[in-house]
Amino acid sequence: MVIWKYELQHRDRQKVSMPVASELLSVADQRGTLCLWAMVDPTNTNKVERDIEIIGTGNPIPDGRRSFIGTVVIGPLVWHVFERFE
């Protein structure tokens, strides 16, 4: 197992491809970039698209199931990052 970093876009939802059974660990600002870290098995060639949702403070939260990953402050903006489940 290793920890990999995934750079996220500043948009409401996005898919992030990673090995199956990866564990999402945290999110943070790294030099102005919103990043997600996950523990992955790099030998696992089976990939899955994880549905990542970013909700700014004060914005409405859409209906749906989600799991909280973390909160990130970048300048004046505060982002709350979730994995969304359909």
C-alpha positions as CSV (number, residue, x, y, z in Angstrom):
1,M,0.0,0.0,0.0
2,V,1.1,3.6,-0.7
3,I,-0.5,7.0,-0.5
4,W,-1.2,8.8,-3.7
5,K,-2.3,12.5,-4.2
6,Y,-5.1,13.5,-6.6
7,E,-5.5,17.1,-7.6
8,L,-9.1,18.3,-7.6
9,Q,-10.8,20.9,-9.7
10,H,-12.8,23.7,-8.1
11,R,-16.2,22.5,-9.2
12,D,-19.3,20.9,-7.6
13,R,-18.7,17.3,-8.7
14,Q,-16.0,15.3,-10.4
15,K,-14.9,11.7,-10.9
16,V,-11.6,10.6,-9.7
17,S,-10.2,7.3,-11.0
18,M,-8.2,5.2,-8.6
19,P,-7.6,1.5,-7.8
20,V,-10.5,-0.5,-6.4
21,A,-10.7,-0.6,-2.6
22,S,-8.6,2.6,-2.1
23,E,-9.2,4.4,1.2
24,L,-9.8,8.1,1.0
25,L,-7.7,9.8,3.8
26,S,-7.9,13.6,3.7
27,V,-8.1,16.7,1.6
28,A,-6.0,19.9,1.9
29,D,-4.7,22.9,0.2
30,Q,-1.2,22.4,-1.3
31,R,0.2,25.6,-2.8
32,G,-3.3,26.8,-3.9
33,T,-4.4,23.4,-5.2
34,L,-7.2,21.4,-3.6
35,C,-5.7,17.9,-3.2
36,L,-7.1,14.5,-2.1
37,W,-4.9,11.8,-0.6
38,A,-5.8,8.1,-0.7
39,M,-4.2,4.9,0.4
40,V,-4.0,2.7,-2.6
41,D,-2.6,-0.7,-3.8
42,P,-0.6,0.3,-6.8
43,T,-0.5,-3.3,-8.1
44,N,-4.3,-3.3,-8.4
45,T,-5.0,-2.6,-12.0
46,N,-8.8,-2.6,-11.5
47,K,-9.9,1.0,-11.3
48,V,-13.1,2.7,-10.0
49,E,-14.4,6.2,-10.5
50,R,-15.0,7.8,-7.1
51,D,-17.7,10.6,-7.2
52,I,-16.2,13.6,-5.3
53,E,-18.5,16.5,-4.3
54,I,-17.3,19.9,-3.2
55,I,-19.8,22.2,-1.3
56,G,-18.8,25.8,-0.3
57,T,-19.9,27.1,3.0
58,G,-23.4,28.7,2.8
59,N,-24.3,26.8,-0.4
60,P,-27.3,24.4,-0.4
61,I,-26.5,20.7,0.0
62,P,-28.2,18.6,-2.7
63,D,-30.2,15.5,-1.7
64,G,-28.2,12.3,-1.7
65,R,-25.9,10.0,0.3
66,R,-22.4,11.2,0.9
67,S,-19.4,10.6,3.2
68,F,-17.4,13.5,4.6
69,I,-13.7,13.6,3.7
70,G,-12.7,17.0,5.1
71,T,-12.8,20.8,5.0
72,V,-10.3,23.0,3.2
73,V,-9.7,26.7,3.4
74,I,-8.1,28.3,0.4
75,G,-7.9,32.1,0.8
76,P,-11.3,33.4,1.6
77,L,-13.1,30.2,0.4
78,V,-14.0,27.3,2.6
79,W,-14.7,24.0,0.8
80,H,-16.3,20.9,2.3
81,V,-15.4,17.7,0.4
82,F,-17.4,14.5,0.3
83,E,-17.6,11.3,-1.6
84,R,-21.0,11.0,-3.1
85,F,-22.9,7.7,-3.5
86,E,-25.8,7.1,-5.9
